[in-house]
Amino acid sequence: MAPFPHHYHALSSAGPDGEIAMESANLQILQIMPPAEFGGPGDRWSPETLLVGALSNCYLLTFRAIARANKLPWVSLRCGVEGVLEREHGNSRFTRFLINAELVVPAGTDLETANRLLHKAEQGCLISNSLTGARELTVRVETVS
């Protein structure tokens, strides 16, 4: 890992109407629109879906690193995130993030350890730690033969 601080860059550009093009060096350009709730088409990534997607991805990547460090075998992890956007004091903000993690592990895996590491990933996720909204984590661990 590179020493801190790390710097990340994105550039967005748009005209008076239509899609916003978001880019960053060496990455595919994303086409962004408002979500349906704000009058957008609902079929493009929006700032809101990008935010909850960043939380979902960061949780998974954090778990991957923690599981590797703890030598926990696992088959797959699905992480769904619901961000709750509300109006508070005249401003819109995400007040809660509902994180649902579903882990599949091989038969014979210590389920208590798997559960503990799922919670540790939420506590260590840098995106989670950068948000002010409350976080609620629900985990489920299944085994496969």
C-alpha positions as CSV (number, residue, x, y, z in Angstrom):
1,M,0.0,0.0,0.0
2,A,1.2,3.5,-0.8
3,P,1.9,5.8,2.2
4,F,-0.8,8.3,3.2
5,P,-2.2,10.7,2.2
6,H,-3.8,9.2,-0.9
7,H,-5.4,11.5,-3.5
8,Y,-8.2,10.6,-5.8
9,H,-9.5,12.6,-8.7
10,A,-12.6,12.8,-10.8
11,L,-13.8,15.3,-13.4
12,S,-17.4,15.8,-14.4
13,S,-18.6,17.8,-17.4
14,A,-22.0,18.6,-18.9
15,G,-24.0,21.0,-20.8
16,P,-27.3,22.6,-19.8
17,D,-29.2,19.3,-20.4
18,G,-28.5,15.6,-20.8
19,E,-25.9,13.3,-19.3
20,I,-23.0,14.2,-17.2
21,A,-19.7,12.6,-18.3
22,M,-17.6,11.6,-15.3
23,E,-14.0,10.6,-15.9
24,S,-10.8,9.8,-14.1
25,A,-7.3,8.9,-15.4
26,N,-7.2,5.4,-16.9
27,L,-10.8,4.7,-16.2
28,Q,-13.9,4.2,-18.4
29,I,-16.1,7.3,-18.6
30,L,-19.4,7.0,-16.8
31,Q,-22.6,8.6,-18.0
32,I,-24.4,10.1,-15.0
33,M,-28.0,11.3,-14.7
34,P,-30.3,12.3,-11.9
35,P,-32.2,9.4,-10.4
36,A,-35.9,8.9,-11.1
37,E,-36.8,10.5,-7.7
38,F,-35.2,13.7,-8.9
39,G,-36.8,13.7,-12.4
40,G,-34.1,11.7,-14.1
41,P,-34.6,8.7,-16.4
42,G,-33.7,6.1,-13.7
43,D,-31.6,4.0,-16.1
44,R,-28.2,5.6,-15.4
45,W,-25.8,5.8,-12.5
46,S,-26.6,8.8,-10.3
47,P,-24.6,10.5,-7.6
48,E,-26.9,8.7,-5.1
49,T,-26.4,5.2,-6.6
50,L,-22.7,5.9,-6.9
51,L,-22.5,6.7,-3.2
52,V,-24.3,3.5,-2.1
53,G,-22.3,1.6,-4.7
54,A,-19.1,2.9,-3.3
55,L,-20.1,1.7,0.2
56,S,-21.0,-1.7,-1.1
57,N,-17.8,-2.1,-3.0
58,C,-15.6,-0.8,-0.2
59,Y,-17.3,-3.2,2.3
60,L,-16.5,-6.1,0.0
61,L,-12.9,-5.1,-0.6
62,T,-12.4,-4.5,3.1
63,F,-13.8,-7.9,3.9
64,R,-11.6,-9.5,1.3
65,A,-8.5,-8.0,2.9
66,I,-9.6,-9.0,6.4
67,A,-10.5,-12.5,5.4
68,R,-7.2,-13.0,3.6
69,A,-5.3,-11.7,6.7
70,N,-7.2,-14.1,8.9
71,K,-7.0,-17.0,6.5
72,L,-10.8,-17.3,6.4
73,P,-11.8,-19.5,3.4
74,W,-14.9,-18.2,1.6
75,V,-16.7,-18.7,-1.7
76,S,-18.7,-15.5,-2.3
77,L,-20.0,-12.4,-0.7
78,R,-22.9,-10.2,-1.8
79,C,-23.3,-6.8,-0.2
80,G,-26.5,-4.8,-0.8
81,V,-26.7,-1.3,0.5
82,E,-29.8,0.9,0.8
83,G,-29.2,4.5,1.4
84,V,-32.0,6.5,3.1
85,L,-32.2,10.1,1.8
86,E,-34.2,12.5,3.9
87,R,-34.8,16.2,4.3
88,E,-33.3,17.6,7.6
89,H,-33.2,21.3,8.4
90,G,-33.9,22.2,4.8
91,N,-31.2,20.0,3.4
92,S,-31.3,16.6,1.7
93,R,-28.9,14.1,3.3
94,F,-28.4,10.4,3.7
95,T,-29.4,9.7,7.2
96,R,-29.0,5.9,7.2
97,F,-27.3,3.1,5.3
98,L,-28.7,-0.4,5.6
99,I,-25.9,-2.9,4.7
100,N,-26.9,-6.5,4.0
101,A,-24.0,-8.9,3.7
102,E,-24.5,-12.5,2.6
103,L,-21.4,-14.7,2.9
104,V,-21.0,-18.2,1.5
105,V,-18.2,-20.3,3.1
106,P,-17.1,-23.9,2.6
107,A,-18.5,-26.5,5.0
108,G,-16.5,-26.8,8.2
109,T,-15.6,-23.1,8.3
110,D,-15.8,-21.5,11.7
111,L,-19.1,-19.5,11.4
112,E,-18.4,-17.4,14.5
113,T,-15.2,-16.2,13.0
114,A,-16.9,-15.5,9.7
115,N,-19.6,-13.5,11.4
116,R,-17.0,-11.5,13.5
117,L,-15.0,-10.7,10.3
118,L,-18.1,-9.5,8.5
119,H,-18.7,-7.0,11.4
120,K,-15.0,-6.0,11.4
121,A,-15.2,-5.2,7.7
122,E,-18.0,-2.7,8.3
123,Q,-16.0,-1.0,11.1
124,G,-12.9,-0.8,8.9
125,C,-14.5,0.3,5.6
126,L,-13.1,3.7,4.8
127,I,-16.3,4.8,2.9
128,S,-18.4,3.8,5.9
129,N,-16.1,5.8,8.2
130,S,-16.4,8.8,5.9
131,L,-20.2,9.0,6.0
132,T,-22.2,10.8,8.7
133,G,-25.4,8.7,8.3
134,A,-26.1,5.9,10.7
135,R,-25.1,2.4,9.6
136,E,-27.1,-0.8,10.2
137,L,-25.4,-4.1,9.3
138,T,-27.2,-7.3,8.8
139,V,-25.2,-10.4,8.1
140,R,-26.0,-14.0,7.0
141,V,-23.4,-16.8,6.6
142,E,-24.3,-19.9,4.6
143,T,-22.2,-23.0,4.1
144,V,-21.8,-25.1,0.9
145,S,-20.3,-28.5,0.5
